[in-house]
Structure formats: structure tokens, C-alpha cells
Amino acid sequence: MNRRVRDVMTRTVVSVEESVPAKEVARLLDDSGVSAVPVVAADGRLVGIVSDVDLLRLQAEEPHEIRQLEGEGALLAGDLMTSPVVTVEPDSTLRETARIMCERDVTRLPVVDDRGALVGIVSRSDLLRVLLRPDEEILADVLHDVVDRVLRMHAPSVRVTVREGTVRLEGTVERRSLILVLAGLVHTVDGVADVDVRLDYGVDDLEFWPEAFSIFGGEPDRSAPSGLPRPS
């Protein structure tokens, strides 16, 4: 099963409106044990985010630069927030979400619907839990969602084992191209860390299509039964 952001996100999210004073935002972060809080408009649309770093910058200011944190004329969440915000949607894939987190160097991402309304938040720990799926669950998904459902008629002799998230495929398939299909689909299963392909084939239907192996990062390894590139 390929889970989406909606399957792992936190749906109850602490948020504030733009008019909330900075000191109240700081208190909310401390009480909630989070490092950032989304800022929403009255209609629920996400308009920004305030992090603990934004608040710490206020403490780092010189005495003559310190601005009021509460009372009339106090700094508000709307004054401190970062906007626009990098977001994902409930149907975003976990792979895409992880890539965004790495590229933007963020620990969590707000989740918005097609109206831009805040519907949840997804964190690195939410994504890491997927990698911690038990081998038994991964094996069940590979057998049901890939081997049985997709390649049932073509790969009846494929044997699948899983150890520490690495899926090993052994046996024989009818055509060499099915090895690429099978390995590619297994890679998409949640929790799969690597795929160890040890498959043989009956007919080499890729003999005149070497570009197919670029999917796996290189030229075919003729010493391997499958002809797939060896991991570097």
C-alpha cells in the first residue's frame, strides 16, 4: 500500500490568527512543545508560520531595538510570520514530501486542501515511522499489491523475502522486462529501503533497449542473472 500524507499527518493542529500577540505565540509554543505554529486567516486559510527561531530573533536584538511583545502596539503573529509557506496536500506522496523536507531543510510541513485551508501537519517523525514498518507488513504488501495483483500471470515463480526493509526477489520471470517492472513497483511500497534483485528470465526482450537500465543507475551487469546493474 502506498500511503499518502493524509494517512500519516496530524489532523489536530495548534494554530493562531495574525492578530495574536507575539508573547502569546511564545507561550503557546512552550505549552504545546512544538517549534512552530501555523498562522491562519479567519476563514481557516494558511497565511504564514511563526517558528521559535522567529521569536528568538527578538531576544537577540539590541536593547534599543527591542519591540513590545504584549499590550497595545505589541508585535503580532502577522508581524513575525514567514509567508508564503511551503506546504503539501493530503494526497501528496510520502516520497515527494520527504524530498521537499530535505531540500528546504524543514522538520514539518503544513498540509492544506485545495482552498488553501489548513487541514493538518506532517513531520519528519511521521515519515520515519513508515521506514520502521515491520518486515512482515512490507512482505504482505509486496506479495499482495505487486506480485499477486500486478504480475500474477507473469511471475508465478517469484520468491520474496524481506529483512530490515530490504526486499529480495528470487526466481524466474517470463521476460527480462518484467524484472524492471517488478523491481520498480517494489521500490514504491512503503517501508522498502532497498531491493535486492536476483531474478532470472526466459526471454531477453531488452536486448535492443539498453536505455531501460538507466532506471537502475547504469549499464546492465552481464554477470548478474537479471542483468541489472550492481549497486555501487
C-alpha positions as CSV (number, residue, x, y, z in Angstrom):
1,M,0.0,0.0,0.0
2,N,1.4,3.4,-1.0
3,R,0.3,5.7,1.8
4,R,-0.2,9.4,1.3
5,V,0.3,12.4,3.6
6,R,-3.4,12.1,4.7
7,D,-2.5,8.7,6.1
8,V,0.3,9.9,8.5
9,M,-0.4,13.6,9.2
10,T,-1.5,15.0,12.5
11,R,-5.0,16.4,12.0
12,T,-5.4,18.4,15.2
13,V,-3.1,21.3,14.7
14,V,-2.3,24.2,17.1
15,S,-2.6,27.4,15.1
16,V,-3.0,31.1,15.7
17,E,-4.5,34.1,13.9
18,E,-2.5,37.0,12.6
19,S,-3.8,39.2,15.5
20,V,-2.3,37.1,18.3
21,P,0.5,38.9,20.3
22,A,4.0,37.6,20.0
23,K,4.2,36.7,23.7
24,E,1.1,34.6,23.5
25,V,2.6,32.8,20.5
26,A,5.7,32.1,22.5
27,R,3.6,30.8,25.4
28,L,1.7,28.6,23.0
29,L,4.9,27.1,21.6
30,D,6.2,26.3,25.1
31,D,2.9,24.8,26.3
32,S,2.4,22.7,23.2
33,G,6.0,21.5,22.9
34,V,6.2,22.4,19.2
35,S,8.8,24.5,17.4
36,A,6.5,26.3,15.0
37,V,2.8,27.3,14.8
38,P,0.8,27.9,11.6
39,V,-0.9,31.3,11.2
40,V,-4.4,31.2,9.7
41,A,-6.9,33.7,8.5
42,A,-10.4,33.9,9.9
43,D,-11.7,31.5,7.1
44,G,-9.0,28.9,8.0
45,R,-6.7,29.6,5.1
46,L,-3.0,29.3,5.9
47,V,-1.3,32.6,5.6
48,G,2.1,32.1,7.3
49,I,4.0,30.3,10.1
50,V,5.9,31.5,13.2
51,S,8.8,29.4,14.5
52,D,10.8,29.5,17.7
53,V,13.6,31.0,15.6
54,D,11.5,34.0,14.7
55,L,10.8,34.6,18.4
56,L,14.5,34.0,19.4
57,R,15.5,36.8,17.0
58,L,13.6,39.2,19.2
59,Q,15.7,38.2,22.2
60,A,18.9,38.7,20.1
61,E,18.0,42.3,19.3
62,E,20.0,45.2,20.9
63,P,18.2,47.0,23.8
64,H,17.3,50.0,21.7
65,E,15.8,47.7,19.0
66,I,13.6,45.6,21.4
67,R,10.0,45.8,20.4
68,Q,6.9,45.5,22.6
69,L,5.6,41.9,23.0
70,E,2.3,42.5,24.6
71,G,-0.3,45.2,25.3
72,E,-1.3,47.9,22.9
73,G,1.1,48.2,19.9
74,A,2.6,44.8,20.6
75,L,4.2,42.7,17.8
76,L,1.7,40.2,16.4
77,A,1.9,36.8,14.8
78,G,1.3,38.5,11.5
79,D,4.4,40.7,12.0
80,L,6.6,37.8,12.8
81,M,5.4,35.1,10.4
82,T,7.1,33.7,7.4
83,S,5.0,33.9,4.3
84,P,4.3,32.3,1.9
85,V,4.7,28.9,3.4
86,V,6.0,25.7,1.8
87,T,3.1,23.2,2.0
88,V,1.9,19.8,0.8
89,E,-1.5,18.5,0.1
90,P,-3.3,15.5,1.7
91,D,-2.8,13.4,-1.5
92,S,0.9,14.2,-1.8
93,T,3.1,11.1,-1.7
94,L,5.4,10.5,1.2
95,R,8.4,10.3,-1.2
96,E,7.6,13.8,-2.5
97,T,7.1,15.1,1.0
98,A,10.4,13.7,2.2
99,R,12.2,15.3,-0.8
100,I,10.7,18.7,0.0
101,M,11.7,18.5,3.7
102,C,15.3,17.7,2.7
103,E,15.5,20.4,0.0
104,R,14.0,23.0,2.3
105,D,15.7,21.8,5.5
106,V,12.4,21.8,7.5
107,T,11.2,19.4,10.1
108,R,7.5,19.7,9.4
109,L,5.1,20.9,6.6
110,P,1.6,22.3,6.9
111,V,-1.0,20.3,4.9
112,V,-3.6,22.4,3.1
113,D,-6.6,21.5,1.0
114,D,-7.5,22.8,-2.5
115,R,-8.8,26.1,-0.9
116,G,-5.6,26.6,1.0
117,A,-7.2,25.8,4.3
118,L,-5.0,24.2,7.0
119,V,-6.1,20.5,7.5
120,G,-3.1,19.0,9.2
121,I,0.7,19.0,9.6
122,V,3.2,16.3,8.7
123,S,6.6,15.9,10.4
124,R,9.8,14.1,9.8
125,S,9.0,11.6,12.5
126,D,5.7,10.8,10.7
127,L,7.6,9.9,7.6
128,L,10.3,8.0,9.5
129,R,7.6,5.7,11.1
130,V,7.0,4.4,7.6
131,L,10.6,3.2,7.3
132,L,10.1,1.4,10.6
133,R,7.3,-0.8,9.3
134,P,7.8,-4.4,10.3
135,D,9.2,-6.7,7.6
136,E,6.0,-8.8,7.8
137,E,3.9,-5.8,6.7
138,I,6.2,-5.0,3.9
139,L,6.2,-8.6,2.7
140,A,2.4,-8.7,2.7
141,D,2.2,-5.5,0.7
142,V,4.8,-6.7,-1.9
143,L,3.0,-10.0,-2.3
144,H,-0.5,-8.6,-2.5
145,D,0.0,-5.3,-4.2
146,V,2.8,-6.2,-6.6
147,V,3.4,-9.9,-7.2
148,D,-0.2,-11.2,-6.8
149,R,-2.1,-8.3,-8.2
150,V,0.2,-6.9,-10.9
151,L,2.3,-9.8,-12.0
152,R,0.2,-12.8,-11.1
153,M,0.0,-14.1,-14.7
154,H,3.7,-13.5,-15.5
155,A,5.7,-14.2,-12.4
156,P,4.3,-17.3,-10.6
157,S,7.8,-18.4,-9.6
158,V,9.0,-15.3,-7.9
159,R,10.1,-15.7,-4.2
160,V,10.1,-12.7,-1.9
161,T,11.8,-12.3,1.4
162,V,12.2,-9.1,3.5
163,R,14.9,-8.4,6.0
164,E,15.4,-5.0,7.7
165,G,13.4,-3.3,5.0
166,T,15.4,-4.8,2.1
167,V,13.3,-6.9,-0.3
168,R,15.0,-9.8,-2.0
169,L,13.4,-11.1,-5.2
170,E,14.5,-14.6,-6.4
171,G,13.2,-17.0,-9.0
172,T,12.4,-16.7,-12.7
173,V,10.2,-14.5,-14.8
174,E,9.0,-15.0,-18.3
175,R,10.6,-11.8,-19.8
176,R,13.5,-9.7,-18.8
177,S,11.4,-6.5,-19.0
178,L,9.3,-7.8,-16.1
179,I,12.3,-7.6,-13.8
180,L,12.4,-3.8,-14.3
181,V,8.6,-3.6,-13.8
182,L,8.7,-5.7,-10.7
183,A,11.7,-4.0,-9.1
184,G,10.3,-0.6,-9.8
185,L,7.0,-1.3,-8.3
186,V,8.5,-2.9,-5.2
187,H,10.5,0.3,-4.7
188,T,7.3,2.2,-4.3
189,V,6.0,0.1,-1.4
190,D,6.0,2.0,1.9
191,G,8.9,1.0,4.2
192,V,11.1,-0.5,1.4
193,A,14.7,0.6,2.0
194,D,16.3,-1.4,-0.9
195,V,15.5,-4.1,-3.5
196,D,17.9,-7.0,-4.0
197,V,17.1,-8.4,-7.4
198,R,18.3,-12.0,-8.0
199,L,15.9,-12.9,-10.8
200,D,16.5,-14.9,-14.0
201,Y,14.4,-14.6,-17.1
202,G,13.3,-16.8,-20.0
203,V,13.3,-14.3,-22.9
204,D,15.6,-11.3,-23.2
205,D,13.2,-8.7,-24.7
206,L,15.5,-5.8,-23.7
207,E,18.4,-6.8,-25.8
208,F,17.9,-3.8,-28.1
209,W,16.8,-1.4,-25.4
210,P,19.8,-0.9,-23.1
211,E,18.5,2.5,-22.0
212,A,16.0,0.8,-19.8
213,F,18.7,0.0,-17.3
214,S,19.3,3.7,-16.7
215,I,16.4,3.4,-14.3
216,F,18.7,1.5,-12.0
217,G,21.7,3.7,-12.4
218,G,23.9,2.2,-15.0
219,E,24.6,-0.3,-17.8
220,P,23.5,-4.0,-17.4
221,D,25.7,-6.2,-15.3
222,R,26.2,-9.2,-17.6
223,S,27.5,-11.3,-14.7
224,A,24.2,-11.0,-12.8
225,P,21.3,-13.4,-13.7
226,S,18.9,-10.5,-14.2
227,G,21.4,-8.3,-16.0
228,L,20.6,-5.4,-13.6
229,P,23.4,-3.1,-12.6
230,R,25.1,-4.0,-9.4
231,P,24.7,-1.5,-6.5
232,S,27.6,0.9,-6.3
